[in-house]
C-alpha cells in the first residue's frame, strides 16, 4: 500500500535560499492558512476556511480569481462560491459585505479573520475543480479565496482527504506536523500549484543533474492496471530524457521534485495545464483505452517547464488573477512548445517517423490553408487568446478569422528550424531554444523567471545566435509580425521529405463540416473565403437540400454526393437560407490538404546528405 505522497527530499541549493526556507518551514507559523474539507463530496462541495493573521487595521477584501495561470481568457470562479461567513480569533462572527461579484469585504476586525465558504466543483480539467467521492481535483484559482494586499506572505494548507485511501499529489512542499499539510512561499506559488487527492498510482524515479538529485513523480488516477501505469511511466521516462537533451538538463525544480498529475477518469474533461514544478493532465479515457496517446499531452506540458514557466513572456509575469493576461508571444510560448511535443516523442523512439510526419503534415496543411492568416499574424492571433482560450460567449464568432497560435507557432518553429539548419551549419531551433533559455530563462531569484521576454528579445536572441541581424529582422517581419509563410517544399527537401497535395483529385467546395438538425442537413462551418460555397452565398446554418441532384439528409449522403463530383466540373447545389430556397452551380476545386512523405517511398532513395540532415533534425533517418 502506497504511503501518502509528499514533496520528497529537498536539496541544498547553494545560493537560492530554498534549503534555508525549507529548514525553517515557513508554513509552520504562516500568517495565512487554509483548511480544506470534502465531507459533502457526493454533491461536489468542498468546505474551505482561510485565516489571515496580523492584518493591517481597516477593511480586508477577500477575492476569488477571474483568471488562471496557463489560461488566457476570463473564468468567473466566484460563481461557484457561496455560504460565506467570517469570524475573529475568538470565533465570534464578523460582518461580511459584498459590493461586486468577485469579492467579500470584512469591514472591521481585530487583526485576525477566518473566512469560511462552500465551493461547488464538478468540471475536472486544468482550469476548474472537480469534487466527488473518487477524488478532489483542484486548480487553485478555482478553489482558493485570498485577501488583497498580502500576496507575499507564506501560506499553510491543510487538506482533509475524504477517504483513507486518498493520497495527495502536488508541487507544494510538505509542512511539519501532518502528512496532509503543505506550504507555499507566496500567493503566486499557491495559485500555480494544482492538487489531486485520490487513490492514485504513484511512480517515481530519480534524476541526477548538475550535482543535484531531483525526483520525477507520476501520479495516475485512472482505472488502469499497475502494468499499464508501469508502461506509461517507462514511456514518459524515455520522452522526458529528450527534453533534458534539448535544453541541456532540467531547470531548478524549486523543492526537488517535478510532478505529473494525471487524471484519466470517465468523468474528467480532456486538458493539459502547465505549472512551474508540475502539470495537470486529464483525459476521459484510460491509458489502455486511449492506446497510451496521453504521452502527447505529457510531452507538450513538460516542455513548458522551460518554455513559458521560466522562459516567460513579460505579459504573464507576474500573473494578475483579477483580469485576462494578454501577451503577443503565445506563438512562441505555446506554438514552439507544440512543435517540440511530438518531435521529442519521435526522437525518444515512441512514435514512428511516418506517424510523426502525418501529424506534422496535418499541422502544416491546416495553417497553410487557413483563411485566417489574411486577418492576422502569429502575434495578432496571440493577442486574441482571451477571446478563444476556453472562453464562453453566446454570440457566434466568425470562424474564418482566427487560426490558433498553437499550430501557427508550430509552423513558424518548423520554418525557423529548417531555415537555420540550411543556412547556418551547426545551428538549429534546438540551439535557439538553448540560447533563449540561457538569455531569458535561467532563474536568478527564487520562484521567478530571470528576465521575462518581449517579442523584441526573441528577435534579438535570434540575431545573437546567428550573428546575422538582417536575417533575424527579415524572419520576424515576414513570419511573426507578418503572416507570410515560406515555401516549405524546398525547406523539407534537404531532409529527403516531399510536400505534396494529399488528394488532388478529390473535389472540395470550401467547407467540410455538416450535421443533421431536425432531419435536415445543415452546413456546420463558415466556408473559406473565395471558395465555391462562399462565392455562392452559402453560410453556416444553411440547409443543404441536394448536390448533383442527389437528396441530402445525412453527413454520409453529403460525402457520397460530393464523391460523384469532379474537380473543375460544375455541379448543381440546392440549399435553403433565411430568405428561402436557392439553386446555384458550383465548380469544385481540388482538395487543398497537404501531406509530408518520405521521398524514398516515392521511389527516390535518400542521398547521404539528406540522410545526415534528417538524422540531425529528427534523430532518425528512417
N, C-alpha and C positions, 0 to 999 in steps of 0.2 A: 504493500500500500504506500503510495507516494505521500511524502510529507508536504505540508503547505509551502508553496513557493514563496521565497523572499528574494531580496535583490542580490544575494550572493556576496562573495568576498569582495571587499573594497581594496583597491591597490593604493600604494603610497605614491601618488602622483606628485613628483617634486615640482614645486613652484605653482601648483594650481590651487592649493587650499582645500582640495576635496577631501583628502585624508584627514586633515585637521577638522574640517566641518563634520565628517562622519564620526570622528573620535568623540567630539563633544555632543553629538546628536542634537542638532538644533530643534528637532521635532519634540524632544522630551519636554522642554519648557517653553514651547512656542506660544506666542500670544494669540495665535489663530488655530483653532482646532475644529475638526469635523467629526461627526458621528453619524454613520450611515447604516440603516437597518432595512430589512426586506421582509418584515413579518406578513405583509399583505401582497406577496409576490404573485399569488394566484390571480390577483386583479391588477397586476402590473404597477404596483405602487412601491415607492421607497419612502421611508421616513428619515429626514435629514435634519440635523441640528448643527449649526455653525456658531461658534463662540469667539468673540473678539474681546480681548482684554487690553487694558492700558489705552483706552480710546481717548482721543482728544475731546475737550469739552465741546458741546454743541451737538446738533443733529448728526446722525450717522445714516448714510444711504447704502442700502443693500441692493445689488443688481443681479439680474440674470443676463447672460451673454446674448448678443444678437448675431454673432459670427463665431467661427471655429477654425483653429489652425488647420491648414490643408484644404479648406473650403474657401470660396471666394464670393459667394452670394450671402445675403442675409438669411438667417434662420431664427425665427422668433421663439426661442426656447422658453420664454416666460409663459407661454400659453399653456404649458403643462405643469405649472406650479400653483398650488392652492393651499388653503388652511394654514396661512402664515400667522405665526404668533411670536411674541418676544417676551423675554424675562430678563431680570438682572441677576447679579451674582448670588443673591439670596433666593432666587426662584420666584420673585414677585413679578407680576405682569407689568409690561411696559406698553405704552401706546404705540401703534403702528399706523402710519398714514401712507396713502398712495396717491401720487399726483400724475403718474404716467404709467403706461403698460409694462414698463421694464424694471421698475424699482419699487422698493418699500423703504420708507424712512421711519426711523425711531427718533422722535424729536428731542427726547430728554433721557438721560441715563446717568449712572454714577461711575462710568469708566469700563463697565463690562456689560456686554449684551449677548444673549443667546437667542438666535433666530431659529425657529423650527418651522418646517414646511413639508408638505407632501409633494412628491414628484411622480407623475404618471409617465411611463415609458414603455412603448411596445413597437418600436421600429429599430431593429438591430442592424446597424451598418457602421461606417466610420464617423458619422456625424451625430447620430441621436443615441438614445438609450433604450435598451430592451430589458425588462424585468419580468421574469416568470419563474415557475418552480424549477426549471432546468438551469437557469443561470441569471446573473446580473451582468449585463454588457453595457459598460458605462463610458461614454465620451464625456469628459469633464465639463466642457462648456454647456452641455445639455443637462448637467446634473448639479453642479455646484454654484450656489449663490455666493457673492463676495461683497465686502464693504469697500466702497470707493475711497481711495486715498491711502490705502495700507498695502499696496501691491508688493513692496519689497520685504515684507515680514515672512519669516519661516512659518511653515504650516504643518500641523499634525493631522493625520487622517486615520480614523479607526473604522474598520468595516466589521459588520456582524453577519457572517455567512448564514444563509438560511438553513443550510444542511451541513452536517459534519463532514460530508464528502467533498464539499466545495473547497477549492483551493483558490489562491489569488495570484493572478498574473498581472504585473505592472512594472513600469520602469521606475516607479517611486522607490527610493531606498527604504529599508526597514528601520523602524524606530525601536527603542528599547521597551521592554515590558510586555509585549504581546506580539505573537506571530501575525496578528491581523492589523497591526498599526504601522503606518508608514509616514514619511515626511517629505516635504518639498521645500527647496530653498526660497521660493517666492511664488507669487501667483502665476506668472508666466509658465513656470515649470509645472505647476499643478495642472493648469489647464491644458498642457501639452502631454498629459500622462493618462492615456486611456487605461481602463482596468477591467479585467474579466474575472468574475467569480463563478466557478462551476467545477464539476468533476472532470476536468480536462486531463489529457495525457501529456506528460512533460518529457521532452528530450533536451538534453544539454550537451555541449561539447566545448572544450577549452580552445582558446585562440591565443597563441603567443606571438607578440609583435612588439618590436622596439623596446625590448626589455620588460614588457608588461604581459600579464596574462589576463585575458578577458574571458567571459563566459557568454556563449551564444545560447539562447533558450528558445525552444519552440513549444508553445502551449497550444494544443489542438483540442478544441471542444467539438466533437463530432460523434457519429455512430460507427466510426471505422474501427477495425481490429488493431491491436498493437502492431501486427506485422505491416499493415497499411501505413501507420504512422511512422514506423521504422523506415519504410521505403521512402516516404516523403522527406523525412529528416536527412536521409542519405543524399537524395537529390538536392535538397537545399544546401547541404554542406558543400557539394561539388560546385553548385552555381555561385554561391557567395565567395568561394575562393577566387572566381574570376573577377568579382567586384574588387576584391583586395588587390588583385594583379593590375586592374585598370588604374586604381588610384594610388598604388604604391603602398598599400596597407590600410588598416582601419583608421577611422578618426578616433579621437579620445572619447570613449564612452564614459560619461561622467561618473558613474558609480560601478564601473567594471563589467557591465552587462549590456547586452542588446537582446530584446525580447520580441519574438514574433507572436502576436496574439491572434490565433486563427480560430474563427467560428465557422463551422461547416454544418450547420443545423438546418432542418427544413423551414423553420420559421424566420430565418435570417434573410437579409437582403444582400445582394452582391455588391461588394465595395472593397476598396483598399485605401487606407489613410496613413500617411507617413507621420512620424513623430521623431523627436530628437534621438532617443535611445530605444525606440520600439516602433512597431507598426501594428495597426489593427486591420486584419484582412478577413473578409467574410464571403461566403458563397452558400446558397441553399442546398447544394449537392454535397455529398460526402466525397472524400478523396477518391474512393473507388468508383463511385457513380460518375464522377467527372473525369475519370481516367487521369487523375493527378494533374489536370490542367491548371490547378491553383498555383503551380510553380511560376506561371506567367505573372500573376499579380505579386507574388512574393519577390520576384526578381526586380520588378518595377519599383516597388516600395523600398527595397533595400538600397537601390541607387540613391534614393532621396536622403539616406543617412549622410551623404556628402552633398549632393546637389539639391538644394532648397532648405535643408535643415541647418547646414553650416555655411555652405556656399549659397548665400541667401540674398534675394532681391531686396533692395532698400525699402520698397513699399510694404514689405511684410515684417519689418523689424524696427521697433518692437510691434508685436501684433496688438491691434486695438479690438477688443471684444465688443465694443459698442457700435461698430459700423462695418461696412464692407471694406476690405483691404485690397485695393487695386494695385496692379503693377503691370508695366508694359513688357515684362520679361518672362511671361509664362511659356512662351515658345521655347525658351532655354530651360527654365526650371522644370517644366513638365514635358515639353517636346523632346529635348535631348535625353531626358530620362526614359521617355517612351522608346526612343531609338535604341538605347542600351539594354533595356529589359530583355527582349528576345535575343539580341545579339549575344549577350553573356550566357544565356541558356544554351545557345548553339555552341559557343566556344567551350562550354563545360561538357559537351557531348550529350546533352539531354534533349536536343532537338536536331533532327536530320537537316542537312543542307537544303534539300528540296522543300521541307516543311518551313524552314526559315525563309527561303526565297518566296514561297507562296504568301506568307504574311507580309513580307517587305513589299512585294509587288502589289498586294492589295492596298497597303497604306499609300504607296506612291500613286497608284491609279486613282484613288479617291481624292487626293489633293490636286493632282494634275488636272483632273476633270471637274474639280469643284467650281461651280459658277461664283461662289462667294469670294474667290480671290480677286475678282474685279472690284469688290467693295471694300477690300482692306488687306493690309499686310499682316505678317505674324504679330507685330507689335499692336496693331489695331485689334486683332482678334483677342489678344491677351487682355486688353482693356475691356472687352465685352464679357469677361468671365463672370462678373456679378449678375449678369442677366441670364446666364446659361448653366452655371455650375450647380446643379440641383436646385435652381431657383424655380419657384412656383408662380404662375400667373394665370389669370382667367382668359385674357385676350390672346388670340393666336399671334404667332410671330412669323415673319417671312423666312421660311426655312432655306432660302437660297442665298441669304446674305451673310451666313456665318459658317466658317469651317473651323473645327476645333483646333486650338493651339497644340493639342496633343499630337495628332498626325501631321499638322502643318509644321510644327517644330521638328518632328522626327524626320520629315523630308528635307528640311533645311540642314539638319545634322548629317543626313546622308550626303547631301551636296557638298557640305564642307569637308566631310571625311574623305570622300573620293577626290575632291579638288586638292586637298593638302597632300594626299599620297601621290598624286600625279605630278604636282608642281614642285614639291619640296621633298626631296629624298630624305627619308628618316622621320618625317613629320606625319601626323595623323590627327584625327579627332581625339584619340587617346592622349596624345601629347598635349593637346589644347586643354582637355579637361584637367590633366595634372597641373598644367601651368596656372589655370584659373583657381584650382584648389590651393596651390601654394600662394597665389597672389591675394585671394579674397576669402578663402575658406578656413584655413588653419586658425584655430582659436588662440587668442592671446589672454582672454579672461574666461572665468567660469561661465558656463551655460549661455554663451553668446557668440555669434559669428565674429570673425576677425575684422572684416570690413565689408558690410553689406554693399552689393554692387549695383551699379546703374547700367543701362544699355551702353553708355559711353565706356564704362570699364570693360565690358565684354569685347567691344571693338578694339580698345587699347591693348587688351590681353592678346588678341589675335595678331595685332601688329607687332607686339613684343616677341611672340613666338616665331613668326615668320621672318621678322626683320624686314617686313615689306608693308609699310603703312598704306601704300596705294592699293594693294590687294585687299587689305582689311576694310578700307573705306569703300571700295567698289562692291565687295561682297555684302556688307551691311546695307549699303544704299540700295542695292538691287533686290536682295532676298530677305532682309529683316525690316528695314523701313519701307521698302517697296515690296510688291507682290509678285515680282518676276521669278520664274524658276529656270534653271539651266536646262540644257538638252541632256537628259540623263543617259541616253544611248551611248555616246562616246565616253561618258564618265564610268559606265559599267563595263565597257568593252575590255579595259586592261585586266579585269578580273575574270575574263572569259565568260561574261554574262551578257545575254541578249534581252533587250527590252522590246516587246512586240505587243500588238493587239491580241487579246486573248480569244476573241471570237469575232473576227472581222466580217464574217458572212451573216452574222445574226442581226436582224433588224432591231432598231431602237427608236423610240418616239420621244424620248426626253424625260420619262418617268417610269418607274417600275413597280412602285408600291400601290396595290389596290386592295380593297376589302369589301366584304358583303355587309350591307346595312339594310335591315328590313327587307331582305330578299332582292335587293338591287346592288349592283356592283358600282362602287364609287372609287374615284381616284383619291389616294391617301397621301399625296405629297404635291407640292407645287412643282410644275415642270421646270426644268432648267431653262433659263432664258435662251432665245434664239434656237429653240428646238421645235419639231413639228407640233407637238401638243401646245406648247406655249404660244407659237405664232397663230395657231387656230383658235386661241381664246379659251382652251380647256384649263380648268383650275382645280385645285384641291377641293374635294367635296362634290364635284360634279358627278352625275350618274353616267356610266358608260353603258350604252344600250346595245351596240353591236359594232364589230370590227370586221371588215371584209365580208359583210353580210352574215356573219355568224353571231347569233344572240349571246349576250354576256350576262351572267348572274353570279359567277364564282371566280376566284383568282385562277383556278385551273383552266376555266374556259378562256380567260384573257390570255394566259400563256399559250394555249393551243391555237387561238386565233392569230396571235402575233407570230407564231412559228410558221404560219402559212404565208405570211407577207414576205416581201423581198426588198433588200436594200435598193433604194433608187426607184422603186416602182410604186406609184400612187395607190393608196388603199382607202376605201371609204370608212369613216367613223361616224356613228350616230351617238349623240350624247344629249344630256339634259342638264341645264344650269338654272339659275334663278329667274331667267327670262323665258324659259321654255325649251322646246326641242330644237335641235340643230343637226345638220348633216354637213360634214366637211371632208375634203380629200387631204390625206396626209401622205407625205413621201418619206418613208423610213430612212434614217441614217444608219451608218454602220455602228455597231456597239462599240463605245469608246473605251471600254475597260482594257487595262494594260496588265501584263504579267512579265515577270523576270524568270528566265530559264537559263540553265547551264548550256553554254554553247556546244559542248560535246554531245548533248542529247539531240542536237540538230545536225550531227554528222561532222562537225569540225573539232578536231582534237585541240586540247589546250597546248599553247606554246609554253616553253619553260618560264618565260617572263610572266605570263598570265597565271601560271601555277604559283609562282612566288608571290605575286600581288594578292591573289585570293587567299593564300595561306596566311600572309601577314595581316590581312584585314579580318578574315572570318575565323582564323585559327585552324582551318582545314581547307584542302583543295578539292575534296570530293564528299 
